[in-house]
Amino acid sequence: MAAISSQSYSPAEETEIQQWLTTSDRLKSSPSDASILGSLNTHLSTRTTLLGTKPSKADVSLYETLAPVVAKWSPEQRSGQEGHPHIVRHLDFVQNSPVFGLDVKDADKVHVDPEEVLYVKPPVDAKAEKERLKKEKAAAAAAAGGAATATLADRTKGAAEAVKDAAVQAKDAVVAAVGAGGEQKPKKEKKEKQPKPQKAPAVAAAPTPALIDLRVGHILKAIQHPDADSLYVSTIAMGDKEATDDYIEYEGQICRTVCSGLNGLVPLEEMQGRKVVVVANLKPVKMRGIKSCAMVLAASPKLKEGEVDDHKGPVELASPPADSKAGERVYFEGWEGEPEGVLNPKKKVWETFQPGFTTTDNLEVAFNAGDVKETGKTGVGKLVTKSGGIVTVKSLKGATVR
């Protein structure tokens, strides 16, 4: 898609641009006009830009008019059943695409969460809809015919009496049959074959570190791995509700067994009774005979280009506030969302986003979106607990966290 500056427009397109500029002016004086917003949303439902695929100054004008309004919309107004999702999508496209020539700072952009979709309109089955209309038409015709028959029957008193007598005779015949032990079976009506319900199309999830289930973990005990000098085996409570084959009950809490390559890097006494941050939705793996059902996050210096990791440290555990609760959700600011149940190893979600896990000059654990090209964004979001606490490290700045 070429930039606006290199576009040429036909007379019809110029006219349409002027019409949209007029619409933009009307929205400036009445930004909540339901009629205008509804028409605009419907128009954009099948178009990338107001002209279809060609950018114009009309797109920019509508963005400048609606951006401060949409920024205050509730989730229901944005993507609910009566919302305007196509307007939101259009604004997000205009503010992020270079073809419109805007230079909107991240802080000034309308925040759009692609995962916050409250309603997806189910697709219409054209064949079923045609069949439904056909049945409605047939039913209306039958009703009209019945009414005409009744009118003819009422034209003469004699005809009406004949109908009445026939009905009485039919009723007497039924009573007689029942009295004689007979049983009248109603004729089964052939059921109409109903069209199969159509599933709403799945909404593709945008790449986000929120897919990783980060939680506060409480280490209740930690020991050295009996068969691996570099591993600790920790028993960690992390908010699970039921014991399974992978989880155990310890000191009245449901816990997971977690193997960590921290022996020789973090003193064993520092592992006892402390709060940590865990990755809770990695697929469990056996480590020297013991199944590990999560991972403890820790920071270590970033390797320079060409440098090989000698695993000598230093290493510092990522620490949530001491008063945070086991199982409390932890997420990067600006990247809120629901994590997947268990990460599919083939999709490499952890491997994709982990390079963005870092520490700041203020010793805060954070996510640097600029280090992960799949996000398509920049900016740094601190790692925080749901209650508002910040996850930190002791002394390592600009470190990698994994």
Residue, then its C-alpha position, 0 to 999 in steps of 0.5 A: m500500500a503506497a503512502i498518501s503522498s504518492q496516491s492519485y484519486s479519480p473524481a469519484e474518489e475525490t467526491e467520496i473523500q469530501q463526503w468523509l471529511t464532512t462526516s468527520d466534521r459532524l463527529k467533532s460536534s457530535p462524537s457519540d452520534a449512534s447513527i453515524l458511528g453505526s454506519l461508519n462501523t458497517h462501512l469499515s467491516t469490509r474495507t481496510t480504509l475508507l476508500g477500500t484499500k487506498p489511504s487518504k486524508a479522510d482516514v487521517s481526519l477521522y483518526e484525529t476526530l475519533a482517537p480521543v473519543v475511542a480511547k475512553w470507550s469501554p470494552e463493550q463499546r469497542s467489541g461488544q455485541e453493540g460495539h464498533p470493533h471495525i472503527v477501533r481496528h481502523l484507528d489502530f491501523v492508521q496510528n501504526s501504519p507509515v502510509f498515513g504519514l502520522d508520527v504518533k508516540d506510543a504514549d499517545k496512541v489509542h491502546v488496543d488489546p487484540e485479545e479483548v474481543l467480547y462478541v464475534k458475530p456468527p456467520v450466516d449460512a446462506k443455504a439455511e437462510k434461503e430455506r427458512l425464507k422459503k418455509e415462511k413464504a409457504a406458511a404464509a400462503a397456507a394461512a391465506g388459503g385456509a382463511a379463504t376456505a373458511t370464508l367460502a364455508d361461511r357463505t351459506k348456513g347449510a355449508a356451515e352446518a355440514v362442516k359442524d356435523a362432520a366434526v361431530q361424527a368424527k369425534d363420535a368415531v374416535v370415542a367409540a374406537v377408544g371405548a372398544g379398546g382401540e387406540q388411535k395413534p397420531k400420525k408422525e410428522k416428518k421432522e424438518k432436517q435442521p441445518k448444522p449450527q455454524k461455529a463462529p470463526a476463531v479469532a487469531a491471537a496476536p503474539t503476546p508474552a501474556l500467553i506465558d503463565l507467570r505466577v508468584g510461587h512460594i518455595l516451601k522446601a528445596i533440596q539438592h537433586p540426588d542424581a545431578d550436582s547442578l540441580y535443586v529440587s524445590t517444592i513450590a506452592m503456586g495456587d493450584k487447587e487440586a492434586t494431580d499426578d504431577y502435583i503433590e500436597y505438602e504442609g496443607q498446600i497443593c504444590r509442584t516439584v520444580c527442578s532448577g539449575l541453580n546449585g552452585l549459583v544460588p545458596l541453598e539457604e536462600m531457596q528456603g521459604r522465599k517467594v519467587v516468580v514461576v513459569a507455570n504452563l511449560k510442559p512438564v519434563k523429567m530432569r535426571g529422573i524427577k519430573s519438573c512441573a514449572m520453572v523459576l525465573a532468575a536473572s544473569p548477565k547478558l552475553k555479548e556477541g560471540e560470548v559463550d555462556d559458561h554457566k558460572g553466574p552471577v545469578e539472582l532470583a526474580s523476587p516479587p514483594a514478600d507479602s504477595k500470595a502464592g498463585e497470584r498472577v504476574y504480568f508485564e504492564g501493557w501486556e495483560g491477557e489470559p495465558e494458555g493452559v499448557l504451552n505447545p512446545k512446537k509453537k515456541v512461545w517461550e523461546t519467542f518472548q524470553p529474549g525480551f525478558t530483562t532488568t532495568d537500571n532500577l533493578e526491575v524485571a521488565f519486557n522489552a518489546g523492541d527485542v522481540k520483532e514478533t510483537g511489532k511494537t516497542g517499549v518496556g513494561k515492568l513485571v508486576t503482580k496483580s496487586g500492584g507489586i513490582v518484581t525486582v532483582k538484587s543488583l543485575k542491570g540490563a540482565t537477561v531473565r529466564 
